[in-house]
């Protein structure tokens, strides 16, 4: 099952672009895309604003910081920096996805609907120095959470 926002059914809804209301570390979020793009911002106010965005709007706003984070290979959460290739960053990603899993029943329903399928994300990038979330990082998290159902 290829995860892509434009695909029908669970394959489309498991995209980070899908609107999902959740709270992470005291910050209200409107989508996974919003919080992920927010990780490119050191400024906590800009980050919180991005967390409230969804889909293409969040992605486009995050593009403003693409060169800066890629050059430094540094991402941020609430003013704390972390290296893109660190275990600290991977742990943060785990915590974000776990928060959505716990708080959004529709996310769990979409994972349930994907049972029996190997998840892919063909439009995703594989080089972690070029993206905040590789296709492997996304699909692995989704399949691990799905196994908890």
N, CA, C and O atoms as a MOPAC input file, in Angstrom:
PM7 MOZYME 1SCF
protein

 N      0.85400 1    -1.16700 1     0.00000 1
 C      0.00000 1     0.00000 1     0.00000 1
 C      0.90000 1     1.23000 1     0.00000 1
 O      1.70600 1     1.42000 1     0.91100 1
 N      0.75900 1     2.05500 1    -1.02000 1
 C      1.59900 1     3.24200 1    -1.14600 1
 C      0.93300 1     4.44300 1    -0.45600 1
 O     -0.15900 1     4.86400 1    -0.83700 1
 N      1.60200 1     4.97700 1     0.55100 1
 C      1.09700 1     6.11400 1     1.31300 1
 C      1.33300 1     7.38100 1     0.49700 1
 O      2.47200 1     7.74100 1     0.19900 1
 N      0.25300 1     8.04200 1     0.14700 1
 C      0.32500 1     9.27000 1    -0.65300 1
 C     -0.98500 1    10.02300 1    -0.45700 1
 O     -2.06300 1     9.44700 1    -0.60400 1
 N     -0.89300 1    11.29500 1    -0.13000 1
 C     -2.07100 1    12.09200 1     0.19200 1
 C     -3.19300 1    12.05300 1    -0.83200 1
 O     -4.36200 1    12.19100 1    -0.47100 1
 N     -2.86200 1    11.86900 1    -2.09000 1
 C     -3.88200 1    11.87300 1    -3.14300 1
 C     -4.51000 1    10.49400 1    -3.37500 1
 O     -5.45400 1    10.36800 1    -4.15500 1
 N     -3.99400 1     9.46600 1    -2.70400 1
 C     -4.54500 1     8.12400 1    -2.87900 1
 C     -5.85800 1     7.98300 1    -2.11100 1
 O     -6.06100 1     8.65000 1    -1.09600 1
 N     -6.74700 1     7.11700 1    -2.59600 1
 C     -8.02000 1     6.90500 1    -1.89400 1
 C     -7.84400 1     6.05200 1    -0.64300 1
 O     -6.86700 1     5.31400 1    -0.51700 1
 N     -8.78100 1     6.15900 1     0.26400 1
 C     -8.83800 1     5.30100 1     1.43500 1
 C     -7.69600 1     5.52900 1     2.41000 1
 O     -7.12900 1     6.61900 1     2.49500 1
 N     -7.37500 1     4.46600 1     3.14700 1
 C     -6.34900 1     4.54700 1     4.18600 1
 C     -4.99400 1     4.93900 1     3.61500 1
 O     -4.21900 1     5.61400 1     4.29300 1
 N     -4.68900 1     4.53600 1     2.38900 1
 C     -3.40100 1     4.88300 1     1.77700 1
 C     -3.23000 1     6.39000 1     1.67900 1
 O     -2.11600 1     6.89600 1     1.81400 1
 N     -4.30300 1     7.10400 1     1.45100 1
 C     -4.24800 1     8.56100 1     1.40200 1
 C     -4.30900 1     9.18600 1     2.78400 1
 O     -3.60700 1    10.15700 1     3.06700 1
 N     -5.14700 1     8.62900 1     3.63800 1
 C     -5.32400 1     9.21500 1     4.97300 1
 C     -4.12800 1     8.99100 1     5.89000 1
 O     -3.96500 1     9.73100 1     6.86000 1
 N     -3.28300 1     7.99400 1     5.61600 1
 C     -2.08800 1     7.78100 1     6.42700 1
 C     -0.96300 1     8.75200 1     6.06300 1
 O      0.09800 1     8.74200 1     6.68700 1
 N     -1.19600 1     9.57300 1     5.07200 1
 C     -0.24700 1    10.62100 1     4.71000 1
 C     -0.13400 1    11.63200 1     5.85300 1
 O     -1.09600 1    11.85600 1     6.58700 1
 N      1.03100 1    12.23000 1     5.99700 1
 C      1.22600 1    13.27300 1     7.00600 1
 C      0.39500 1    14.51500 1     6.72400 1
 O      0.22300 1    15.36000 1     7.60300 1
 N     -0.12200 1    14.63400 1     5.50400 1
 C     -0.93700 1    15.79300 1     5.12800 1
 C     -2.32800 1    15.77100 1     5.76300 1
 O     -2.97400 1    16.81400 1     5.86700 1
 N     -2.79000 1    14.60800 1     6.18400 1
 C     -4.14300 1    14.47500 1     6.73400 1
 C     -4.30300 1    15.30600 1     8.00200 1
 O     -3.44100 1    15.29000 1     8.88000 1
 N     -5.40600 1    16.02700 1     8.08600 1
 C     -5.69700 1    16.81300 1     9.29300 1
 C     -5.92700 1    15.85800 1    10.45800 1
 O     -6.75500 1    14.95100 1    10.38200 1
 N     -5.18400 1    16.07600 1    11.53200 1
 C     -5.30200 1    15.24900 1    12.73900 1
 C     -5.08600 1    16.15800 1    13.93900 1
 O     -4.00500 1    16.72100 1    14.11500 1
 N     -6.11200 1    16.29700 1    14.75900 1
 C     -6.02500 1    17.13400 1    15.95200 1
 C     -5.36800 1    16.34000 1    17.07700 1
 O     -5.86000 1    15.28000 1    17.46300 1
 N     -4.25700 1    16.85400 1    17.60200 1
 C     -3.59200 1    16.21300 1    18.73500 1
 C     -2.73100 1    17.24200 1    19.46000 1
 O     -2.43100 1    18.31200 1    18.93100 1
 N     -2.35300 1    16.90100 1    20.65000 1
 C     -1.46000 1    17.74800 1    21.44200 1
 C     -0.15400 1    16.99400 1    21.64600 1
 O     -0.14900 1    15.81800 1    22.01000 1
 N      0.93900 1    17.68400 1    21.40800 1
 C      2.24400 1    17.08100 1    21.65100 1
 C      3.06000 1    18.01800 1    22.52800 1
 O      3.31700 1    19.16400 1    22.16000 1
 N      3.46200 1    17.52000 1    23.68400 1
 C      4.31000 1    18.28800 1    24.59500 1
 C      3.70900 1    19.66400 1    24.88700 1
 O      4.42000 1    20.66500 1    24.96900 1
 N      2.38100 1    19.69000 1    25.04100 1
 C      1.68000 1    20.92100 1    25.37200 1
 C      1.35900 1    21.82200 1    24.18500 1
 O      0.77900 1    22.89200 1    24.37100 1
 N      1.71900 1    21.41800 1    22.97400 1
 C      1.48100 1    22.21700 1    21.76800 1
 C      0.34300 1    21.59600 1    20.95800 1
 O      0.37000 1    20.40400 1    20.64900 1
 N     -0.65700 1    22.41500 1    20.61800 1
 C     -1.76400 1    21.95600 1    19.77300 1
 C     -1.27000 1    21.78800 1    18.34400 1
 O     -0.61200 1    22.67400 1    17.79900 1
 N     -1.58700 1    20.65300 1    17.74500 1
 C     -1.16800 1    20.35000 1    16.37700 1
 C     -2.39200 1    20.00300 1    15.53900 1
 O     -3.37000 1    19.44300 1    16.03300 1
 N     -2.30900 1    20.35100 1    14.25400 1
 C     -3.41400 1    20.08000 1    13.33800 1
 C     -3.08900 1    18.99700 1    12.31800 1
 O     -3.97500 1    18.52800 1    11.60400 1
 N     -1.81900 1    18.59800 1    12.24800 1
 C     -1.41500 1    17.52900 1    11.32900 1
 C      0.01300 1    17.10100 1    11.64300 1
 O      0.77000 1    17.83600 1    12.27600 1
 N      0.35900 1    15.93100 1    11.20200 1
 C      1.75000 1    15.49500 1    11.31800 1
 C      2.65600 1    16.36000 1    10.45000 1
 O      3.78200 1    16.66400 1    10.84400 1
 N      2.18200 1    16.75500 1     9.28400 1
 C      2.99500 1    17.60100 1     8.40700 1
 C      3.34600 1    18.91500 1     9.08700 1
 O      4.47600 1    19.39000 1     8.97700 1
 N      2.39000 1    19.50000 1     9.78600 1
 C      2.64500 1    20.76200 1    10.47000 1
 C      3.74300 1    20.65500 1    11.50800 1
 O      4.66900 1    21.46600 1    11.51800 1
 N      3.65200 1    19.66500 1    12.38200 1
 C      4.67300 1    19.53600 1    13.42500 1
 C      6.02500 1    19.14800 1    12.83000 1
 O      7.06000 1    19.63000 1    13.29000 1
 N      6.03000 1    18.28800 1    11.82100 1
 C      7.29900 1    17.90000 1    11.20800 1
 C      7.97500 1    19.09300 1    10.54100 1
 O      9.18300 1    19.28300 1    10.68500 1
 N      7.21400 1    19.88800 1     9.82300 1
 C      7.79100 1    21.08100 1     9.20000 1
 C      8.23300 1    22.08000 1    10.26200 1
 O      9.20800 1    22.80700 1    10.06800 1
 N      7.52100 1    22.11600 1    11.37700 1
 C      7.87900 1    23.01000 1    12.47000 1
 C      9.23400 1    22.69600 1    13.07500 1
 O      9.87000 1    23.57300 1    13.65800 1
 N      9.68100 1    21.45900 1    12.94500 1
 C     10.97500 1    21.06400 1    13.49500 1
 C     12.14000 1    21.79300 1    12.82300 1
 O     13.25900 1    21.77900 1    13.33600 1
 N     11.88500 1    22.41800 1    11.70000 1
 C     12.92400 1    23.17600 1    10.99600 1
 C     13.15200 1    24.55100 1    11.62000 1
 O     14.11100 1    25.23800 1    11.26700 1
 N     12.28700 1    24.95700 1    12.53800 1
 C     12.32500 1    26.30700 1    13.10100 1
 C     12.84900 1    26.32000 1    14.52900 1
 O     12.33500 1    25.61900 1    15.40000 1
 N     13.88000 1    27.12700 1    14.75600 1
 C     14.40100 1    27.31300 1    16.10700 1
 C     13.45500 1    28.16700 1    16.94200 1
 O     13.29900 1    27.92800 1    18.13900 1
 N     12.83000 1    29.15400 1    16.32700 1
 C     11.92700 1    30.06400 1    17.01700 1
 C     10.67200 1    29.31600 1    17.47400 1
 O      9.94200 1    28.76600 1    16.64900 1
 N     10.42400 1    29.29500 1    18.78500 1
 C      9.32300 1    28.49800 1    19.32700 1
 C      7.95800 1    29.01900 1    18.90000 1
 O      7.03000 1    28.22500 1    18.74300 1
 N      7.80300 1    30.32900 1    18.70700 1
 C      6.51800 1    30.87800 1    18.26500 1
 C      6.21900 1    30.48000 1    16.82200 1
 O      5.09700 1    30.09000 1    16.50100 1
 N      7.22000 1    30.57800 1    15.96000 1
 C      7.05100 1    30.15800 1    14.56300 1
 C      6.75200 1    28.66900 1    14.49900 1
 O      5.94100 1    28.22000 1    13.68800 1
 N      7.41400 1    27.90900 1    15.36100 1
 C      7.20100 1    26.46500 1    15.39400 1
 C      5.76500 1    26.13600 1    15.81200 1
 O      5.10800 1    25.30400 1    15.18600 1
 N      5.28600 1    26.78500 1    16.86000 1
 C      3.92100 1    26.53800 1    17.33900 1
 C      2.88800 1    26.92800 1    16.28000 1
 O      1.86400 1    26.26300 1    16.12700 1
 N      3.16700 1    28.00800 1    15.55200 1
 C      2.27100 1    28.43200 1    14.46900 1
 C      2.22000 1    27.37600 1    13.36900 1
 O      1.14900 1    27.07100 1    12.84600 1
 N      3.36700 1    26.82500 1    13.02300 1
 C      3.41900 1    25.80400 1    11.99300 1
 C      2.71100 1    24.52900 1    12.41900 1
 O      2.10000 1    23.84900 1    11.59500 1
 N      2.79200 1    24.20500 1    13.70100 1
 C      2.11400 1    23.00400 1    14.21400 1
 C      0.60600 1    23.06400 1    13.98200 1
 O     -0.04700 1    22.02300 1    13.90800 1
 N      0.05500 1    24.24900 1    13.86800 1
 C     -1.38800 1    24.42800 1    13.66700 1
 C     -1.79100 1    24.34900 1    12.19800 1
 O     -2.96900 1    24.48000 1    11.86700 1
 N     -0.81600 1    24.13600 1    11.31800 1
 C     -1.09000 1    24.09800 1     9.88100 1
 C     -1.24300 1    22.65800 1     9.39100 1
 O     -0.79100 1    21.71200 1    10.03600 1
 N     -1.88700 1    22.51700 1     8.24400 1
 C     -2.07700 1    21.19800 1     7.64000 1
 C     -1.56700 1    21.17500 1     6.20600 1
 O     -1.33000 1    22.21400 1     5.58900 1
 N     -1.41200 1    20.01400 1     5.72100 1
 C     -1.13600 1    19.64700 1     4.33700 1
 C     -0.14800 1    20.54600 1     3.60500 1
 O      0.93200 1    20.85100 1     4.11000 1
 N     -0.53800 1    20.96100 1     2.41000 1
 C      0.34900 1    21.70400 1     1.50900 1
 C      0.79400 1    23.03300 1     2.12100 1
 O      1.93000 1    23.46000 1     1.91400 1
 N     -0.09100 1    23.68700 1     2.87200 1
 C      0.27400 1    24.96500 1     3.49500 1
 C      1.45100 1    24.78100 1     4.45000 1
 O      2.37300 1    25.59700 1     4.46300 1
 N      1.42500 1    23.71600 1     5.24800 1
 C      2.52700 1    23.43200 1     6.16800 1
 C      3.79500 1    23.09800 1     5.39000 1
 O      4.87900 1    23.57300 1     5.72900 1
 N      3.66100 1    22.29400 1     4.36300 1
 C      4.81700 1    21.90600 1     3.56800 1
 C      5.46300 1    23.13200 1     2.91900 1
 O      6.68500 1    23.28500 1     2.94600 1
 N      4.64100 1    23.99500 1     2.34100 1
 C      5.17400 1    25.18500 1     1.68000 1
 C      5.85500 1    26.12000 1     2.67900 1
 O      6.91200 1    26.67800 1     2.38500 1
 N      5.25900 1    26.29100 1     3.84600 1
 C      5.87600 1    27.14400 1     4.86900 1
 C      7.20700 1    26.54700 1     5.32300 1
 O      8.17100 1    27.28300 1     5.53600 1
 N      7.27000 1    25.23800 1     5.47300 1
 C      8.50600 1    24.58100 1     5.86900 1
 C      9.60900 1    24.69200 1     4.82800 1
 O     10.79200 1    24.65700 1     5.16800 1
 N      9.22800 1    24.82600 1     3.56200 1
 C     10.22000 1    24.96900 1     2.49300 1
 C     11.08000 1    26.20900 1     2.68900 1
 O     12.21000 1    26.26500 1     2.20400 1
 N     10.55100 1    27.20600 1     3.40000 1
 C     11.30700 1    28.42600 1     3.66000 1
 C     12.59200 1    28.13300 1     4.43900 1
 O     13.55600 1    28.89300 1     4.34400 1
 N     12.61400 1    27.04200 1     5.20600 1
 C     13.75100 1    26.70800 1     6.05900 1
 C     14.55900 1    25.51700 1     5.54800 1
 O     15.44400 1    25.02700 1     6.25000 1
 N     14.26700 1    25.04800 1     4.33900 1
 C     14.94000 1    23.85000 1     3.83100 1
 C     16.45400 1    23.99300 1     3.77600 1
 O     17.16900 1    23.11500 1     4.25700 1
 N     16.95400 1    25.07700 1     3.20400 1
 C     18.40000 1    25.22800 1     3.06300 1
 C     19.08400 1    25.34900 1     4.41500 1
 O     20.16600 1    24.79600 1     4.61600 1
 N     18.46000 1    26.07100 1     5.34800 1
 C     19.08900 1    26.31000 1     6.65500 1
 C     19.27700 1    25.01500 1     7.43700 1
 O     20.37300 1    24.74800 1     7.92900 1
 N     18.22800 1    24.20900 1     7.55800 1
 C     18.37100 1    22.98400 1     8.35400 1
 C     19.24900 1    21.97100 1     7.63400 1
 O     20.00900 1    21.24500 1     8.27500 1
 N     19.15300 1    21.91400 1     6.31100 1
 C     19.97400 1    20.94300 1     5.57200 1
 C     21.45600 1    21.26100 1     5.69600 1
 O     22.28300 1    20.36100 1     5.84300 1
 N     21.78700 1    22.54500 1     5.63500 1
 C     23.18300 1    22.92900 1     5.75400 1
 C     23.73100 1    22.55700 1     7.13300 1
 O     24.84600 1    22.04800 1     7.24800 1
 N     22.94800 1    22.81100 1     8.16400 1
 C     23.39300 1    22.54000 1     9.53400 1
 C     23.09500 1    21.10900 1     9.99000 1
 O     23.69700 1    20.62300 1    10.94800 1
 N     22.16400 1    20.43500 1     9.30000 1
 C     21.69000 1    19.10600 1     9.71000 1
 C     21.23100 1    19.13200 1    11.16900 1
 O     21.48800 1    18.21500 1    11.95000 1
 N     20.53900 1    20.22800 1    11.49900 1
 C     20.03000 1    20.44100 1    12.84800 1
 C     18.54800 1    20.74200 1    12.78300 1
 O     18.09400 1    21.52800 1    11.95200 1
 N     17.79600 1    20.10500 1    13.67500 1
 C     16.36600 1    20.35600 1    13.81400 1
 C     16.10300 1    20.78100 1    15.24800 1
 O     16.98100 1    20.66900 1    16.10300 1
 N     14.89500 1    21.26800 1    15.51400 1
 C     14.58900 1    21.89900 1    16.79600 1
 C     13.26000 1    21.43400 1    17.34700 1
 O     12.32700 1    21.16700 1    16.58900 1
 N     13.16800 1    21.33700 1    18.64900 1
 C     11.86500 1    21.20000 1    19.30900 1
 C     11.89100 1    22.06900 1    20.56200 1
 O     12.71700 1    21.87800 1    21.45400 1
 N     10.96800 1    23.02600 1    20.60800 1
 C     10.82900 1    23.94300 1    21.74200 1
 C     12.17000 1    24.57200 1    22.14000 1
 O     12.51300 1    24.64400 1    23.32000 1
 N     12.90900 1    25.01900 1    21.13600 1
 C     14.16100 1    25.72100 1    21.37600 1
 C     15.36500 1    24.84500 1    21.61500 1
 O     16.47000 1    25.35800 1    21.79600 1
 N     15.18600 1    23.53600 1    21.62100 1
 C     16.29700 1    22.60500 1    21.84500 1
 C     16.72200 1    22.02000 1    20.49600 1
 O     15.90500 1    21.47300 1    19.75400 1
 N     18.00300 1    22.14600 1    20.19900 1
 C     18.50800 1    21.63800 1    18.92500 1
 C     18.86100 1    20.15700 1    19.03000 1
 O     19.17800 1    19.64600 1    20.10400 1
 N     18.79700 1    19.49800 1    17.89800 1
 C     19.22100 1    18.09400 1    17.82900 1
 C     19.71400 1    17.80600 1    16.41800 1
 O     19.19800 1    18.34500 1    15.43900 1
 N     20.70200 1    16.96400 1    16.33600 1
 C     21.25100 1    16.57400 1    15.04100 1
 C     20.25700 1    15.67700 1    14.31300 1
 O     19.60300 1    14.83300 1    14.92500 1
 N     20.15100 1    15.86600 1    13.01700 1
 C     19.22800 1    15.06100 1    12.20800 1
 C     19.55100 1    13.57300 1    12.32700 1
 O     18.64900 1    12.73600 1    12.29900 1
 N     20.81400 1    13.25000 1    12.45700 1
 C     21.20400 1    11.82500 1    12.49900 1
 C     21.31100 1    11.27200 1    13.92400 1
 O     21.93700 1    10.23400 1    14.13900 1
 N     20.70500 1    11.95700 1    14.89200 1
 C     20.83100 1    11.52500 1    16.29100 1
 C     19.70400 1    10.59000 1    16.73200 1
 O     18.61600 1    10.58300 1    16.15700 1
 N     19.99500 1     9.81500 1    17.75500 1
 C     18.97100 1     8.98000 1    18.38000 1
 C     17.91700 1     9.86400 1    19.05900 1
 O     16.74300 1     9.50000 1    19.13300 1
 N     18.34700 1    11.01100 1    19.54500 1
 C     17.42600 1    11.97200 1    20.16600 1
 C     16.32900 1    12.37800 1    19.17000 1
 O     15.15600 1    12.46400 1    19.53500 1
 N     16.71300 1    12.62200 1    17.93100 1
 C     15.72700 1    12.99700 1    16.90500 1
 C     14.79500 1    11.82200 1    16.60300 1
 O     13.58400 1    12.00600 1    16.48700 1
 N     15.35300 1    10.62500 1    16.47600 1
 C     14.50500 1     9.45700 1    16.21400 1
 C     13.51100 1     9.23500 1    17.35100 1
 O     12.35800 1     8.87700 1    17.11000 1
 N     13.95100 1     9.44300 1    18.57200 1
 C     13.07300 1     9.31200 1    19.73200 1
 C     11.95000 1    10.34600 1    19.69100 1
 O     10.80300 1    10.03900 1    20.01500 1
 N     12.28600 1    11.56900 1    19.29200 1
 C     11.26300 1    12.61200 1    19.16100 1
 C     10.21800 1    12.20900 1    18.12200 1
 O      9.01800 1    12.35500 1    18.35800 1
 N     10.67000 1    11.70300 1    16.97700 1
 C      9.73100 1    11.24400 1    15.94600 1
 C      8.82000 1    10.14200 1    16.49800 1
 O      7.61100 1    10.16000 1    16.26600 1
 N      9.39800 1     9.18800 1    17.22600 1
 C      8.59400 1     8.12800 1    17.83400 1
 C      7.51800 1     8.72100 1    18.73800 1
 O      6.35700 1     8.31700 1    18.67500 1
 N      7.90200 1     9.67300 1    19.57100 1
 C      6.96200 1    10.28600 1    20.51300 1
 C      5.84000 1    11.03500 1    19.78900 1
 O      4.68700 1    10.98900 1    20.21900 1
 N      6.16800 1    11.71500 1    18.70500 1
 C      5.15500 1    12.44000 1    17.92900 1
 C      4.13200 1    11.46000 1    17.36000 1
 O      2.92600 1    11.65900 1    17.50800 1
 N      4.61200 1    10.40600 1    16.71400 1
 C      3.69600 1     9.43000 1    16.11200 1
 C      2.88500 1     8.68300 1    17.17700 1
 O      1.71400 1     8.37000 1    16.96200 1
 N      3.50200 1     8.40200 1    18.30800 1
 C      2.76900 1     7.75000 1    19.39700 1
 C      1.66600 1     8.65800 1    19.93800 1
 O      0.59500 1     8.17200 1    20.30300 1
 N      1.91000 1     9.95800 1    19.99400 1
 C      0.88100 1    10.90000 1    20.46300 1
 C     -0.32900 1    10.87900 1    19.53400 1
 O     -1.46900 1    10.86800 1    19.99800 1
 N     -0.08800 1    10.87500 1    18.24100 1
 C     -1.20800 1    10.81600 1    17.28600 1
 C     -1.94000 1     9.48900 1    17.43500 1
 O     -3.17100 1     9.45400 1    17.44600 1
 N     -1.19700 1     8.41200 1    17.55000 1
 C     -1.78700 1     7.08900 1    17.71000 1
 C     -2.70300 1     7.04500 1    18.93900 1
 O     -3.81200 1     6.51400 1    18.86800 1
 N     -2.25000 1     7.59300 1    20.04300 1
 C     -3.03600 1     7.57600 1    21.28000 1
 C     -4.24200 1     8.49900 1    21.23300 1
 O     -5.27800 1     8.18100 1    21.81600 1
 N     -4.13400 1     9.63000 1    20.55500 1
 C     -5.16900 1    10.65800 1    20.62500 1
 C     -6.15000 1    10.68900 1    19.46400 1
 O     -7.21700 1    11.29000 1    19.59100 1
 N     -5.83200 1    10.06700 1    18.34800 1
 C     -6.67700 1    10.17600 1    17.15200 1
 C     -7.19500 1     8.80400 1    16.73000 1
 O     -6.46700 1     8.01000 1    16.13400 1
 N     -8.44900 1     8.54100 1    17.04500 1
 C     -9.04800 1     7.24900 1    16.71200 1
 C     -9.03700 1     6.99000 1    15.20600 1
 O     -8.84200 1     5.85200 1    14.77700 1
 N     -9.24200 1     8.03100 1    14.40400 1
 C     -9.25600 1     7.83900 1    12.95500 1
 C     -7.88200 1     7.37700 1    12.44400 1
 O     -7.80600 1     6.64400 1    11.45800 1
 N     -6.80800 1     7.79900 1    13.10400 1
 C     -5.47000 1     7.33300 1    12.75000 1
 C     -5.35900 1     5.82800 1    13.02200 1
 O     -4.84400 1     5.07500 1    12.19500 1
 N     -5.84100 1     5.41000 1    14.17200 1
 C     -5.83300 1     3.97200 1    14.49600 1
 C     -6.72100 1     3.20200 1    13.51700 1
 O     -6.36400 1     2.10300 1    13.09400 1
 N     -7.86400 1     3.76300 1    13.15900 1
 C     -8.75000 1     3.10700 1    12.19300 1
 C     -8.06700 1     2.95700 1    10.83700 1
 O     -8.19000 1     1.92100 1    10.18400 1
 N     -7.34900 1     3.99000 1    10.41900 1
 C     -6.64200 1     3.92400 1     9.13400 1
 C     -5.52500 1     2.88300 1     9.18100 1
 O     -5.30600 1     2.16100 1     8.20900 1
 N     -4.82400 1     2.80800 1    10.30300 1
 C     -3.80500 1     1.76600 1    10.45000 1
 C     -4.44300 1     0.38000 1    10.41100 1
 O     -3.91600 1    -0.54000 1     9.78600 1
 N     -5.57400 1     0.24500 1    11.08000 1
 C     -6.30800 1    -1.03000 1    11.07100 1
 C     -6.68400 1    -1.41600 1     9.63600 1
 O     -6.55500 1    -2.57600 1     9.24400 1
 N     -7.14400 1    -0.44500 1     8.87000 1
 C     -7.55300 1    -0.69500 1     7.48200 1
 C     -6.36700 1    -1.08200 1     6.60000 1
 O     -6.55000 1    -1.67400 1     5.53600 1
 N     -5.15500 1    -0.75000 1     7.03800 1
 C     -3.97400 1    -1.07500 1     6.24000 1
 C     -3.40000 1    -2.45500 1     6.56500 1
 O     -2.43700 1    -2.89600 1     5.93800 1
 N     -3.99900 1    -3.13700 1     7.55400 1
 C     -3.48700 1    -4.46100 1     7.93400 1
 C     -3.47800 1    -5.39300 1     6.72600 1
 O     -4.37400 1    -5.36500 1     5.88300 1
 N     -2.44600 1    -6.20800 1     6.67300 1
 C     -2.30300 1    -7.13800 1     5.56200 1
 C     -1.53300 1    -6.54600 1     4.39200 1
 O     -1.26400 1    -7.24400 1     3.41500 1
 N     -1.17700 1    -5.27900 1     4.47500 1
 C     -0.43600 1    -4.61300 1     3.40400 1
 C      0.93200 1    -4.17100 1     3.91800 1
 O      1.06400 1    -3.69100 1     5.04400 1
 N      1.93300 1    -4.34000 1     3.08000 1
 C      3.24500 1    -3.76000 1     3.35300 1
 C      3.14900 1    -2.29900 1     2.94800 1
 O      2.68700 1    -1.99900 1     1.84700 1
 N      3.57000 1    -1.39200 1     3.80400 1
 C      3.43600 1     0.02800 1     3.52900 1
 C      4.67500 1     0.57200 1     2.82500 1
 O      5.80800 1     0.25500 1     3.18800 1
 N      4.43200 1     1.39300 1     1.81700 1
 C      5.49300 1     2.06700 1     1.08200 1
 C      5.14700 1     3.54900 1     0.98000 1
 O      4.02400 1     3.96300 1     1.26900 1
 N      6.12500 1     4.32900 1     0.56800 1
 C      5.91600 1     5.77100 1     0.36300 1
 C      6.83200 1     6.18800 1    -0.79100 1
 O      7.86800 1     6.82000 1    -0.58600 1
 N      6.42500 1     5.81800 1    -2.00500 1
 C      7.28800 1     5.95800 1    -3.16900 1
 C      7.69000 1     7.39500 1    -3.47700 1
 O      8.75400 1     7.61800 1    -4.05400 1
 N      6.86400 1     8.38000 1    -3.10500 1
 C      7.24500 1     9.76600 1    -3.39400 1
 C      8.20100 1    10.33000 1    -2.34100 1
 O      8.73600 1    11.42600 1    -2.50800 1
 N      8.41300 1     9.58100 1    -1.26100 1
 C      9.31200 1    10.03200 1    -0.20100 1
 C     10.77200 1     9.92100 1    -0.61400 1
 O     11.11900 1     9.24400 1    -1.58100 1
 N     11.60600 1    10.60000 1     0.14200 1
 C     13.04900 1    10.57200 1    -0.11200 1
 C     13.70600 1     9.54800 1     0.81100 1
 O     13.19000 1     9.23800 1     1.88500 1
 N     14.84400 1     9.03500 1     0.37500 1
 C     15.55200 1     8.02800 1     1.18200 1
 C     16.77200 1     8.59200 1     1.90000 1
 O     17.28000 1     7.96500 1     2.83000 1
 N     17.24700 1     9.75100 1     1.48900 1
 C     18.45000 1    10.33700 1     2.07400 1
 C     18.07500 1    11.20400 1     3.27700 1
 O     17.44600 1    12.24700 1     3.09900 1
 N     18.44300 1    10.80100 1     4.49400 1
 C     18.06100 1    11.57400 1     5.67700 1
 C     18.67800 1    12.97300 1     5.73200 1
 O     18.18800 1    13.83100 1     6.46600 1
 N     19.73900 1    13.21300 1     4.97000 1
 C     20.31000 1    14.55800 1     4.95600 1
 C     19.50000 1    15.50600 1     4.07400 1
 O     19.75400 1    16.71000 1     4.04600 1
 N     18.52300 1    14.95000 1     3.35300 1
 C     17.73000 1    15.74200 1     2.40600 1
 C     16.25600 1    15.85400 1     2.78400 1
 O     15.48700 1    16.52300 1     2.09300 1
 N     15.85500 1    15.20000 1     3.88100 1
 C     14.45100 1    15.22700 1     4.28100 1
 C     14.35200 1    15.05500 1     5.80100 1
 O     15.20500 1    14.42100 1     6.42200 1
 N     13.30500 1    15.62700 1     6.38000 1
 C     13.12200 1    15.49500 1     7.82600 1
 C     12.53500 1    14.14400 1     8.20400 1
 O     12.56500 1    13.76100 1     9.37400 1
 N     11.99700 1    13.41300 1     7.21700 1
 C     11.42000 1    12.09100 1     7.45900 1
 C     11.55500 1    11.26700 1     6.18300 1
 O     10.89600 1    11.55500 1     5.18300 1
 N     12.40100 1    10.25000 1     6.21300 1
 C     12.56500 1     9.40200 1     5.03300 1
 C     11.35000 1     8.49000 1     4.88200 1
 O     10.55200 1     8.33100 1     5.80500 1
 N     11.23300 1     7.89800 1     3.69900 1
 C     10.12200 1     6.97200 1     3.48400 1
 C     10.23100 1     5.78300 1     4.43400 1
 O      9.21300 1     5.27300 1     4.90200 1
 N     11.44000 1     5.33900 1     4.72200 1
 C     11.62300 1     4.22200 1     5.65000 1
 C     11.22200 1     4.62500 1     7.07500 1
 O     10.57400 1     3.85000 1     7.77900 1
 N     11.60600 1     5.83300 1     7.50000 1
 C     11.23400 1     6.30500 1     8.83800 1
 C      9.71500 1     6.39900 1     8.99200 1
 O      9.17400 1     6.04300 1    10.03900 1
 N      9.03700 1     6.87100 1     7.96600 1
 C      7.57500 1     6.95700 1     8.00500 1
 C      6.94500 1     5.57300 1     8.05200 1
 O      6.17500 1     5.26900 1     8.96400 1
 N      7.26700 1     4.74200 1     7.08100 1
 C      6.60400 1     3.43600 1     6.97700 1
 C      6.91700 1     2.53900 1     8.16600 1
 O      6.04300 1     1.81300 1     8.64000 1
 N      8.14100 1     2.57900 1     8.64800 1
 C      8.49100 1     1.77300 1     9.81500 1
 C      7.62800 1     2.16900 1    11.01500 1
 O      7.08000 1     1.30500 1    11.69900 1
 N      7.50900 1     3.46200 1    11.26500 1
 C      6.68800 1     3.91800 1    12.39900 1
 C      5.22900 1     3.49800 1    12.24200 1
 O      4.60100 1     3.05300 1    13.20300 1
 N      4.70200 1     3.63800 1    11.05000 1
 C      3.31600 1     3.24700 1    10.82300 1
 C      3.11700 1     1.74900 1    11.07000 1
 O      2.13400 1     1.34500 1    11.69100 1
 N      4.03600 1     0.94300 1    10.59000 1
 C      3.88900 1    -0.51200 1    10.76300 1
 C      4.09900 1    -0.92900 1    12.21600 1
 O      3.43000 1    -1.84800 1    12.68700 1
 N      5.00400 1    -0.28200 1    12.93100 1
 C      5.18700 1    -0.59100 1    14.34500 1
 C      3.92200 1    -0.23800 1    15.12500 1
 O      3.45700 1    -1.02400 1    15.95100 1
 N      3.37100 1     0.94100 1    14.86200 1
 C      2.14000 1     1.33700 1    15.57400 1
 C      0.98100 1     0.41000 1    15.20900 1
 O      0.17100 1     0.04800 1    16.06200 1
 N      0.91200 1     0.03400 1    13.93900 1
 C     -0.15300 1    -0.87000 1    13.49000 1
 C     -0.07000 1    -2.20400 1    14.24600 1
 O     -1.09700 1    -2.80900 1    14.55400 1
 N      1.13600 1    -2.65300 1    14.53800 1
 C      1.29300 1    -3.92400 1    15.25300 1
 C      0.78400 1    -3.85400 1    16.69000 1
 O      0.58300 1    -4.88800 1    17.32700 1
 N      0.57500 1    -2.64900 1    17.19800 1
 C      0.06500 1    -2.45900 1    18.55800 1
 C     -1.45800 1    -2.60000 1    18.62000 1
 O     -2.02700 1    -2.66600 1    19.70900 1
 N     -2.11000 1    -2.64600 1    17.47900 1
 C     -3.58500 1    -2.73900 1    17.46000 1
 C     -4.05600 1    -4.13700 1    17.79200 1
 O     -5.26000 1    -4.39200 1    17.82000 1

